[in-house]
Amino acid sequence: QVQLVESGGGLVQAGGSLRLSCAASGRTFSNYNMGWFRQAPGKEREFVATISWSSISTYYADSVKGRFTISRVNVKNTMYLQMNSLKPEDTAVYYCAADRSRATLSRYEYEYDYWGQGTQVTVSS
C-alpha cells in the first residue's frame, strides 16, 4: 500500500502558475505509474496527466497540453504538476493517484489503485 498527500494548491489569477506536489510513503514509489486527476464543482473527476514509473513516458489531457508539465523524482518519493497559463476552467480539486501495474499509461480512474485526498486550485478571472 502507498499513501499519497497532495500540496501546493491555492488561489491564483488567470495567467498565473502553481506547482502541485504529491508526496508518497509506504511502498516503493518507483514501482508505480502516477497520475493527476481533477474534479470541478458539479462535474465528474477527469484525467489531467500521467507519468510512467521511469519518467520516460508522459501523457496529457488535451485541455492542459502545452500548459501543464508532469514530473517525478523517485529518490524523493514525489511527483509534481507544474501548471502555467492557468484559466478559470482549471479550478478544481486536484488528486494524485498511483497505478501499481506499471503497464501502459492510463487516463482511466479505475486503473489507479491509490488516491490522495486532493488539493484545491482556484483560478480567478
LOPAFI-868420 format. One record per residue: x, y, z of N, C-alpha, C in turn; residue in three letters. Coordinates in steps of 0.1 Angstrom, whole numbers, plus 5000, padded with zeros to 4 digits. Layout:
BEGIN
XYZXYZXYZALA
...
END
This chain:
BEGIN
500849885000500050005000500950125000GLN
500450234994501150364993500250474998VAL
500750565005499950685010500350805002GLN
499450884997499650994989499151124995LEU
499951234995499451355001499851464991VAL
498851534986498951654977499251784985GLU
499951874979500152004984500352104973SER
500352234976500652334966499552404960GLY
498352364963497152434958496952574964GLY
496052644958495852784963495052864953GLY
494952994956494253084947495253164939LEU
494953174926495853234916495053304906VAL
495553414901494853484890495053414877GLN
494153434868494253374854495553424848ALA
496253324841497553354836498753324845GLY
498453294857499453264867499853124867GLY
500753084877501252954877501152894892SER
501152764893501152694905501952564903LEU
502552514913503152384912502652294923ARG
501952184919501452094929502451984932LEU
502451934944503351824947502451704953SER
503051584951502351464956503451384963CYS
503351374976504351304984503851164987ALA
504651064984504250924986505050864998ALA
504450775005505050705015504450565015SER
505250475021504750335021505650245012GLY
505050195002505750104993506650184984ARG
507550124976508550184968507850264957THR
508050394957507450494948507750454934PHE
508950414931509250384917508550264911SER
507850194919507050074914505750124907ASN
505450254908504150294903504250394892TYR
503350374882503050484873502150584881ASN
502250704878501450804886500650894877MET
499550954883498751034875498151154884GLY
497651254877496951364882495551364876TRP
494551384885493151404881492651524888PHE
491451574883490851694889489351674889ARG
488751744898487251744899486751884901GLN
486051944892485452074893484152064900ALA
483652174906482352164913481252124903PRO
480452024907479351974899479751894887GLY
480951854886481451774875482051644879LYS
482251554870482951434874484451454874GLU
485151364881486551374881487151344867ARG
488151414863488651394850490151384850GLU
490651314840492151294838492851424835PHE
494051444840494851554837496151514830VAL
496951424837498251384832498651264839ALA
499651194832500151074838501651054834THR
502450984843503850974840504250834844ILE
505150774836505550634839506450634851SER
506650514856507550494868508950544865TRP
509450534853510750574849510850714844SER
509750784843509650924838509950924823SER
510050814816510350814802509050864794ILE
507950824799506650854791505750934799SER
505151034793504051114798502951124789THR
501751164794500551174786499651274792TYR
499051364784498251474789496851484783TYR
495951534791494651564785494851684776ALA
494051684765494151794755493951934762ASP
493151934772492852064778493952134785SER
495052054788496152104796497452094788VAL
497452034777498652004769499252144765LYS
500552154767501352274765501352374776GLY
500452354786500452444798500952374810ARG
500652244812500952174824502152074821PHE
502952054831504051954829504051864842THR
504051734839504151644850505551594851ILE
506051564863507351514865507451444878SER
508551374881508651304893510151294897ARG
510451274910511751254915511651134924VAL
512051014919511850894926512650894939ASN
513850944940514550944952513951024963VAL
513051114959512351204968510951154971LYS
510551044964509150994965508151104962ASN
508351184952507551294950507251314935THR
505951344932505551384918505151524918MET
505251584907504851734906503951754894TYR
503251864895502451914883502652064883LEU
503452104873503752244871502652294862GLN
501852394866500752444859500952594856MET
501052624843501252754838500052804830ASN
500052934828498952994820497552944824SER
497352944837496152894843494952974839LEU
493852904837492552954833491452934844LYS
490453014844489352984854488852844853PRO
488752784841488252654840489152544845GLU
490352584850491252484857490952474871ASP
489952554876489552554890488952414893THR
489552354903489152214907489952164919ALA
489452054925490251984934491151884926VAL
492451894929493451814921493851694930TYR
493851574924494151454931495351384924TYR
496251324932497251244926496851094929CYS
497351004920496950864921498150784916ALA
498150654921499250564918498650434912ALA
499250394901498950264894500050164896ASP
499750064903500749964907501049864895ARG
500349874884500549774874501849804866SER
502349924865503549964857503249924843ARG
502049914838501749884825501650014817ALA
500850004806500650124797500050234805THR
500450354802499950474809498450484807LEU
497650524817496250514816495650654820SER
494550684813493750804817492450764824ARG
492350644828491050594834491250574849TYR
490350634856490350624871490450484876GLU
489750394870489750254875491050184874TYR
491950234867493250174865494150214877GLU
493750304885494650354896494150294909TYR
495150264918494850184930494850264942ASP
495650374943495750454955495550604951TYR
494850674960494550814958494850904970TRP
495251024967495351124977494051184981GLY
494051284990492851344995492551474987GLN
493451524979493151634970493651764975GLY
493951854966494251994970493552094961THR
492952194966492152284959492952384951GLN
492652404938493152504930492052594925VAL
492152724928491152824923491852924915THR
491352944903491853044893490853154891VAL
491153274895490253384894490453454881SER
489353514876489353574863489653724864SER
END
